[in-house]
Amino acid sequence: MSSAKSSAGRSLAFLIGVSDYEDPFYDDLPGVRGNIRDLAQQFQDPAVWGISRDHCHEILNPRSPHEALEPLRATEDLEIDTLMVYYSGHGIIDKWSSELCLGLPESRPRYPETSLPYAWLRQTLMEIPAERKIVILDCCYSGRALGSMSGAQVPMADSAVVEGTYLIASAAETAQALAPPGARHTAFSGELVKLLALGVPGGPGFLRLDSVFNHLARELRAKSFPEPQVRVRNSAGRLPLFRNRAYQPCSDIGKLAERYVRGSLIHEDSLTETFQAHDVELNRSVVVKLMRPSVAEDASAVNGFHRLSKTRALLSSRVVPILLDVDSCLQDGIRRPYVVMEDFTALPGETLARQGRLRPERALQATSDVLEMLESAHELGLFGWHLEPERVLITSDEHVRLTDLDGASDGCCDVYKTAKMLYTLLTGVVFSLETDGCAIVPPSSFNPDVSDEVDAVLLKALAADRLERFVTAKAMRLAIKELLGRTHQEAATFVLKEESLSGPSNSMSDSPDVYNFLWSVIRPQPKDDLDALLARAKSAFQVGWSGHHDQAAALLSGLVREFSRSRTHLHTSTLRVRKEHIANVRNSGDCLQAAALLDDLVPDVALVWGPHDRETLDARYNQALCVGESGNFERALTLFDNLAFEFTRTLGMDHSRTYEARVKFGEYVAKSGDQDRANSIFRGLVRDFARFG
C-alpha cells in the first residue's frame, strides 16, 4: 500500500533561523540566511512542493521564544495536512539538564533561559492537530532532540507523540554541525537545498522522507561532513513529499512491462524499489522488488541479489510472502534484476496493538511463528529481517507477515529485533532504550493483560547486556512456547470462574471430560494475608494523619518489611506503604533519612510506573524537597532543574507543578550564590505566567 501524497494546499512550513548573536561567545552564522531564503524558494516552487507564500513562514532572528513560537500557535485552529518546522542556528546544551536548547540572538552561555528549549518547541507542535509533523534541526548537538520525540516506553509521553512524526537532526547528540566559512549555506542545509534543486537521478517521481534522509546521509558521509540522525514515528517516513526534479518516466522495461504492470511505490531503500503491481497473465495483484539502475551497474551487487533470491526461494514459511518469479528487465540500457512476491492485505502490527485489537496470546503466537521462521532462515544463511513496527504486518486472521530483509549479518540482531517487535505488539509502544540509564519499563505497565511471566521473558530478551539475552531464535521460541502453555491455563481459569470450584455444575456435568481437563490445569490457591496487612497499614496511615508522625513512622517501618516479604518491594501496595513511611519520617523532622529513603524509592517507582509517570515525578519532587531541607543545596538545585524540564514536557509549561519546580529551582540558584541567574529565572517565570496565566 502506498501513502497519500502531501497536499501542498493544506501544508505549512516554518523556517526559523538565527544568524546573528550578541554574545561574542557565539559566532555569527551568515550561512543561515542563505538556508532560510533558498529553502523557502524551493518549498514554494510547484516543481518541488508548491506551498503558497502565505503558508511558508520565514522567521529570521527571533528575539525571544515567544517570537519564535507564536506564529506556530496561530495555526492551532487550522486544518493541516503536513506541518514542517525547520531550525538553523547554534545548538546549546543546558548545563544542568543536558537538554538541547536552540540559540537565539540574545543567548548567553550558562543561561539556558535566554535560549529556546527544544522541549517548548516540541510541546507547541504537540498542540497543533496536523496529520503529519516534520522537524528538521540544523544545529550542533541536534541529535539530543531524538530522545524527546518518542519517549517510547512511557505511556504519557508516547500518547503525546502523534502518528506521523519525522525528525531529522543534522548532527549526533555530542557532535557539532558544520558551517563552512564563506559558504552560502551550512553543510547539512546546503545538501538539502541541492537535493531539492537538482533532484535524485534514477529516483521515483515523488521523494519520500526516508529517501530524502538516505540521500542526504550518503552525500554528507561521502564529504566527511557530520552524519545526520533520524527518528521516525509510525508511517511518516513513507510520505511522498517532494517532487523529484530529476525524475524520468521509464521508456523500456522489457519483460516487466509485458507481464507486470507497476503501480504505486510501497518502499524504497538505497538498493531497491518495491512496487505494487498487477500480473496481467494470471490477473492477480503482486509485489515487485526492482533493483535501482545505479546499483544494477555493479556486477557484484547483481550477483548478490540473485544469490539472495535463490536462497530466499528455499524458505517455506507462512510468515514471509511466497516468491513467484525472478527475472530482469532492460531500462535505458541497464539490465535491472527483480523478484515478484505474492500480495496480501494487512495492517501494521503497531497500529492494531495501539487500537487494542491484538490479544496478548495472539501477539505471543505471532512472535513464535516469526522465531520459527528465523530458525529456518538462519540455517540457510538469511539474516537481517525487517522487524521494525511499521514493517511488521498483521493479516486479517492475525498472522504476522514480514516483507523483506535489511541486510544484517548477525542472527542475534534478528532475535533482539523480534523481542522489540513483541514489545510493540503487546503494548502499542515502539521500544527504545532510555538514554538516562532507567530500567526497561515492563510491558504490563502499559497492558494489564500481560502477565509477570511474559514480562520476565521479554525483559531477558531485551537486556542491555547482550550476554543475558536469548542467543538463538530457538531459545526464545521455546520460552514463548512455555508462556503459550500457561496462557491455556489462564483460559481454563476464566472458564471455571463461572463455575463452582467444589465440583462440576449442572451445565458442565454433560461434558465431564472437558471439566476434568479444565480442573486439572488449575488448583485453588490459599488466601494470603494481604487483607490483614492492608488493614494494619490503613491504621498506621491514620496515626500519621492525626499528627503522630514518630509513632506512624515506627509502625510503617515494620510494615514495609512485611509487605516486601509478602508482596515484594515492587508491589504497588508496598510502594504505597513505603511512600507513607517516608512522608511520616520527613514530617517528624528527619529530612536526611527521608532523602535517603527516597533515593531508594524513586528508581523502584520509575521501574514500575515508568520514569516520566506522575507517580514517579511526584516521588522525585518529594526527593528534591527532602534533599534541599537536609541542607544539600547543590544537589537540590540539580534535581529541581531536571524536574522543571520533566514537568514542562509531561504536564505543560502552564501547569502549577511546573511553576513550583521552576520557583524551587530559582530559590536554590539564589542559595548557591548566583543571584544574577536567579533574577533571570524569576523574570522568565513572571513572563511565562503573564503569557499562560
N, C-alpha and C positions, 0 to 999 in steps of 0.2 A: 504494500500500500504506500502511496506517496502522500506527503504532507501538502496541505494547501499553500499556495504562494502567498507571500505577504502582500496585503493590499496597501499600495502607496497612499491612496486617498485617506485611509484611516491609520496612518503611521506617523509617528513623531520622532524627531531626533533633537537631542540637546547636547550641544558641543561646548563643554566647559574647558577653558584653557587659561592658565596663569603663566604669563611670560615675564612679568616684571615684579621684582621683590625689593622691599625697602631695606630689610636687614642684610648687611653685607655678607652674612654667613651663607646666604643662598645666592648663587649666581643667577643672573637673568637668563632666560631661555628664549631667545628670539625665534627659534625654530617652531615654537608652539603657535605663533601667529600663522605661520605657513600651514601647520597642521589644520587649524580651525578653518582657515579660508578655503583650502583645497578640498578638504573632506566635505565641507558644505556644498561646494560646487559639484562634486561627484554625486553626492546624495540627491541633489536636485535635478541632476541630468536624467532625462527619461531613458537614456540608453543604459543607465546603471540601476537606479532605484525609482527616481521620478517623484519624490515627495515635493510638495509645494514650498515656496519660500516661507510662507506663514507657518508651516509645520517643521521648519528646520531652524532651531534657535541657536544663535551664536552668543555665548556668554563668556566674554573675554575679560579677564582680570576682575572678577567679583571681589568686593572689599570685605565681605562677611559671609558666613554660612547662609544667613537669611537671603542675601542677594543671589547666591548660587542656587539655592533650593526653591525659592519662591516661584520661579517660572514652572517648575515641575508640579508644585502643589496646585497651581492654577488649572491643571489638566485633570483633576480628580473626578470631575463630573462628565468627562468626555468619553465617548465610546471609541476605544483604541484597539487596533489590531496588533501593531508592533510598536514598542517603545524602546528607543535606543538612547543610552546615556554614555557619553564619551568624556573622559577627563584626561588632560595632558598638563603636566607640571611637575613640581617636586613632590615626591612621596616622603612622608615624615613618620618616624616611628615614635609613638608615645613612650617616653622613658619609663613610665610607671606601669602601664598595662601592656606594653609591647604591641599595641594595636596600630593599624595603619591610619594615618591622617593625611588628607590631601592639602597641599600647600596653597596658601592664599597670599596676596601681596603684602599683608601685614604679619605674616607668620614669623615667629621667633623661636629659636632653639629652646628646649626645656619648658616651653609654654604651649602645650597642645591645645589649649582653649583658643589660641589665636589662629588655628587651622580648622579645617572641616573634617571631623572624624568620619571615616568611611561608614561607620555604623549609622550615622544620621542619614547619609545618602541612602543606605540600604533600607532603613525604616520608611523613608519617604517613598521609595519605589514600591514597597510592600502595600502602601495605602492606595496606589493607583491601579485600578482594575483593568490593566491591559492583558490581552491574551498571551502575548509573548514579551519578555523583557530581556534586552541585551545590554550588557555593561562592558565597556572597553576602557581599561585603565592603562595609560601610557605614562608610568612614573616609576621611580625607584621603589623597590620592596612591594610592588603591587600584588605579588603572589600571596601576601598576607590576607588579602580580601577573599581568597578562595574558600578558606575555612568558614568564614562568617556567612557565606551564601547558602550553605547546606545545613549545618547542624544536624547531620543525618541521623544521629542516634537519639536526638532529643525531640520528644513529641511536640512540645510547644514551638520550638524553632522550626521543626520540619513542616508543621502545618502553615507556618508563615511564608515558607518558600514555595511559591505557587508553581503550577505546571508551566513549563516553557521558559525557564530562566537560563541564560547563557552568559558566562562571564569570561572575558579574555584579559589576562594580565600580561604586560609586556616584559616582566622580569619575575624571577623567583622571589620568595619572601625575604631572602637575605641578599639579593643581588640588586645592583644599581642598573637603571635603564641608561641608554646611551643617547647623547645629543651631540653629534659631531659638530665641532666649531665651524661656523660659516655656512653650514648646510641649511637648505630651505626648510627641511623637516627634521624631526627627531628620527632615530634609526627605525623604530618599530612603525611609527605612523607613516614614514616615508615609503616603506614597503607596502603598507595598506593602500596608500594613495596610488602607488604604481600598479597594484593588483586591480584596483577598480578602473584605472585609466586605460590599461592595456589588456586586461582580461587574462584568462588561462587557456593557452592553446591546447586543443585536444579535449577541453572540458565540455560539460553539458551547457545547455542554453541558459540555465539558471544555476548560480553558485549557492550551494548550501553553506550554512555557517561552519559545519565541520570541514568542508572543502576549503573555505577561506582560511580557517585556522591552520589546517595541514599545509597549505601552500605557504603561508607566512612563516611557519616554523621551519620548513625546508629552506626557504630563501635566507632567513636570518641565520640559520645554522651554517649554511654554506659560506656566509660572510663573517663568521666568528662573532656575530652580534649576540647579545643576551637572548636566550631561548624563551619564547613566551610560554605561558601556562594557561590552562583552560579548566573550567568547571561547568558541567552541563547538568541541568535539571530536567529529566524525562526527555521528551521528544524535540526539544528546541534545536538541537544540532541538525535535525533533518529539514529545517525550514529553508525552502528555496527563496533566498532574499534578494540577491543582486543579479542583474543580467550580466552575462559573460560577453564582453565586447569581442572576444576572440573566437566566439562560437561559430562553427561552420557545420551546417547540416551534412550528414553522411550522404555521399553520392553513390557509393557502390559498396554494399556489404555482403555480396555474394550469396552463399547458401543460407545465411542467416535470414536474409530478406525473402528468399524463396519459400521458407517454411515458417520461420518465427518472426512475427510482426511485433516489433518492440513498442512497448507502451511507456508508462511513467517510470521515472528513476526511483528505485527503492533505497539504495545505499551506494556509497562510493568511498573508496579509500585511495591510497597512493598507487595501488597496483591495478585495481579493477573497478568496474561499474556494474551494478546489479539492477536489472530492469524487470518490470512486469512485462509479460509478453503473451502472445497468442499463437498456439500451434495450429496452423491452418490445415494441415493434413489430418490431424485427429480431432480438430475442433475442440480444443481444451486450453485452459489457462495454464501457463508455466512461468517459471522464473529463469532468467538468463543472466549468467555472470560472464562478463566480457572484459578481456584484458585491455588496458589503456594502450593507445598507439605508441606513446613514448616508451612504455615498458616492453611492448611486443618486439621492439627492435633489438632487445637484449636476448641473445640465444640462450644464455644460462637461465634467465627468468622464465622463458617459454618452456624449456625442458623441465624446470622445477614445477611449473603449472601442470604439465602433462603427467609427471610422476605423482603429484598430489592427487590429481583427478582419478588416476587409475587405482591408487591405494584407497581413496575415498569410496570408490565403487565396490570395494570388498566389504565395506562396513554395512551390516544389516541391523538396523535398529529403528524403531518407530519414533525415536527422538529426533532423528535427522531426516530431512527430505530425501526422497528417492532420486538418485541420479539417472536421468533419462537419456542424455545424449552428450557426447564430447566431440567437438569439431573446431574448425577455424573459418574465418571469413576474410575476404580481401577488402581493405578500405584504404583508399588513397595510396595504393602501392604497398601497404603494410599488411601482412597476414596476422590477424588477431585471433588467438585461441579463445574458446568459450565453452562453458558447460551449461546444460539445461537441467533444471530440477523441477520436481512437482511443485505445484502451487497449493496453498491451503489457507483457510480462513482462521485467524487467531488474533488475540489481543495481547499486548504486553502484560507479563505476569505482575509487574508492579501496579499497573492500573487496576487489575482485578483485586489484588490484595488490599489496595487503598480503599476500594469500594466495599470491602468485607465480603467478597463473593468467593474467596478461596479458603476452604476449611483447612485447619492445621494438618489433619490426616491426609488430605489431598496434596498439600504442599510437601509433606514428607514422602508420599508415594511418587510424586513427580520428581523429586530430588533423587530418590532411589533409582528411578528409571534413567536419569542423567548419569548417575555414577556407574550403573551397569553398562551404559554405552561407552563411558570413558574407559572402563576396563578393557573392552574390546579395541577401542581406538588406540589406546596406548600400546597394546600388543602389536598393532600394525604400524606404530611409529607416528600416529596422528596426534599431535599435541597443539595446544593453544586454541581452544574453542571460545567463541564469543559467548560469554555468560553475563554480559552487562544487563542491567534490569530492562532497558529498552529493547534489547536484542533477544531476550528470552520470551518466547511467545507461548500462550496457553490456548489450546483449541477449545471448541465448544464442549467436548467430552472431558475437559480438564486434563489433557495430556500436554506435556512440555514438548516444544519443537525448538531446536537450535538451528540457526540459519547458516552459520559459516564458521570458518577457522580464522584466527587472527595472527597466526604465525609464531606463537611462543614455542619454545623448545623444551619446556620443563613440565612433566606431568603433575608435579606438586603445585604448580601455578593453577592448573585446571581444578584440582581438588579444593584449593583455597577459594577460587572464584565460585565454585559450586556452593561452598559454605556461605559466601556473601549473597549468592542467589537465593538460598534458602532463607536467610535472614530477611531479605526483602519480601519473599513470598509470605512469610509468617507475619510480618509487621506492616508492610506497605511503605517501609522506610529504606532508603538507599544506605547501605552500610558504608561507613568510612571511619577510620580511627581518629579520635580526638587528638589534637596536637598538644594539649596541655597535660598529657600523661594520665588522664582519667581512665578508669577501667571501662571495658565494654559494657554497655547497657544491655541486660538480658532481654531477649525478645518478649518475655512475659510482661515486661514493664509497659509494652505497647499493646499487647494482645493477651488478655487474661485467660484465654482458652489454651495458651501454650503452657505445657507442664514444666515442672522443675527439671525432669529428666531430659526434655528437649533442650532446655536452657543449657544444661551441663554438656551435652554432646556438641551443641553449636558453639559454645564458648571455647571448648577444646579445639574445634576445627578452625576457629578464628584467633587463636592465641597469638600474641605478638611474637613470641619465641617460636621460630619455625620447627624446632626440635620437639615442641609439645603438641604439634598438630598431627592430624592423620597423614601418614606418609603416602599412602596409596588410595586410589578410588575404592578398592575393595574393602579396605579397613573402615572407611567412613560408611560405605553401603551396609556393612554388617551391623554397625552401630545403629543406623537408621532402621534396619530390619527389626532389630530388637525393640526399638521405640514403636514401630508399627504393631508389633505383637501386643505391647502394653496398651496401645490405642484400642484394640479389640476388647481388652479387659474393661476399659473405661466405658465402651459402648454397652457391654454386658451390665455394668453397674447402673447405667442410665435406665436400661430396660427394667431391671429389678427394683428400681427406685419406686415404681408404681405398684409393686407387689409386696406382699407380706414377707419379711425376712425369716419368718418362722417355718415356712414351707410353701409348697405350690398353692396358688389361689385357684379358684374355680376356672378363671379364664385361661389358666395355663395348664390345668390338670389334663386337658386333652392332648397336650404336647409335652409329655414328661421328658423326652429326650432333649428337647430344646431347653426346658427348665433346668435339667440336671447339668447341661453344659454351661449355662449361664451361672448357675450356683457354684460350679467347680472353679471358675476363674476369678471369683472374689471371695473374701472372707469378712465377716463382721469385725470391725475394729473396736477395741475397748475405748470407752470415752476417757479422754485425758482430763487433767485438772486445770485447763485453761480458764474455764468459767470462774473457778475459785481464785486463780491468780488475778484475773481482771477485777473481781470484786475487791480484793485486797488493794490493788493499785488505785481503784477509784476512791477508796477510803483514804489512802495516803495523799492523793491529789487534794481531797477536801481539807486535810490537815494543813497543807500548804496554802490553799486558797483562803483559809481562815487567818493566815498571818504567822503561823508557827513553822517558819521555814527550816529551822535547825532540826526539829523533830521529823518533818516531812523528808528532808534530805537523808536522814539516817534510815527511815523506813524504805525509801525508794532505792537507796544503795543496795540493800539486801534483795529487793525485788528485781533489780537489774540483773543480778547474778542468777536468780531463779528463772526469770524469763529467758535469759541467754541459754541456760542449761536445758530448759524445756522446749523453747521455740527457736533457738539460735539467735545470735546477736544481731542478725539482719532482718528478723521478722518484723513486720510493721508494728505489732504490739510492743515488741521490745524497744524499737526505736522511739515509740511514743513515751514509754516509761523512762528511757534514757534522757529524752528531751525535758520531761518534767523534773527529773532529778537534777539536771544541770540548772534549770531555772531556779530551783529552791536553793541550790548551792550558791548561786550568784546573789539571790535576794538575801541570803544570810550574811553576805559581805565578803565571801571568799572568791573574789573575781579571778585570782590567779589559778585556783583549782578549776573553776568553771571554764576558763580559757583552755586549760589542758584537756579537760573532758570533751570540749567542743572540737579540739584538734583531732580527737579520735572519732567523734560522731560525724563530722562533715563528710569525710570520704565514704563512710558507710551509707549515709543518706544519698550521696551522689550516685553510689553504685546501685541502690535500689530504685530511686526515683528519677535518676538522670542528673547530670551536672548542672543543667540550667532550669530544672523544675523549681516551682515556687517553694516547695518544702526545702530543697537544697539551698536556695537563695536566702530563705529566712534563717536557716541554720548558720549560713555564712555571715549574715548580718549580725546575729547574736554573738558569733565568734569575734567579729571585729569590735563590737561594743565591749566585750569582756577583755579583749587584748588591750584596748585603749584604757579601760578603767583600771587595769592592773599596772599601768604605767609605761607600757611598751608603745610609745607614740609612733616611732618609726615604722613598726610593723602594722600598727593600726592604720597609718596613712596609706600604706600599700594595699591593705585589704579593702579599705573603703574606696580607693581609686579603682580597683578591679570591679568592685560591686557596682559602682556608678555606671561603668560601661555595661555590665551584665544586665542591670535593671533597665538601662536605656534600650538595650537590644531586645529584651523579652517583654518588658512592660510598657515601654514608650517613654519619651522624654517628659511627657506631661503627667506621669504617674507620681503620686505622693511619695511612694517608696524611692523613686529615682531622685526626687528632690532631697529626701532625707539623707540618702547616701552621699550626694554631692555636697550637702551642707556639712556633714561629718568630715568628708574629705578636706573641705576648706578649713574646718576647725583644726584638724591635725597638721595641715600645711602651716597654719599660723603658729601652732605649738612647736613645730620644728624650727621656727625662726625665720621662715621665708614669707615675710609679711607682704611683700610686693606681689608675689604669686597668689597668695591668699586673697588679696584685694581683687586681683584679676578674676579669680574663680568666682567670687561673690558678685562681681559686676556681671559676669556671664549668667549667673543664676537669676539675678534681677531681670536681665534682658529676656531670658527664656521664660520666666514666669509671666512677664508682661505680654510675651508673644502667645504663649499657650494658655495662660490663665490658671 
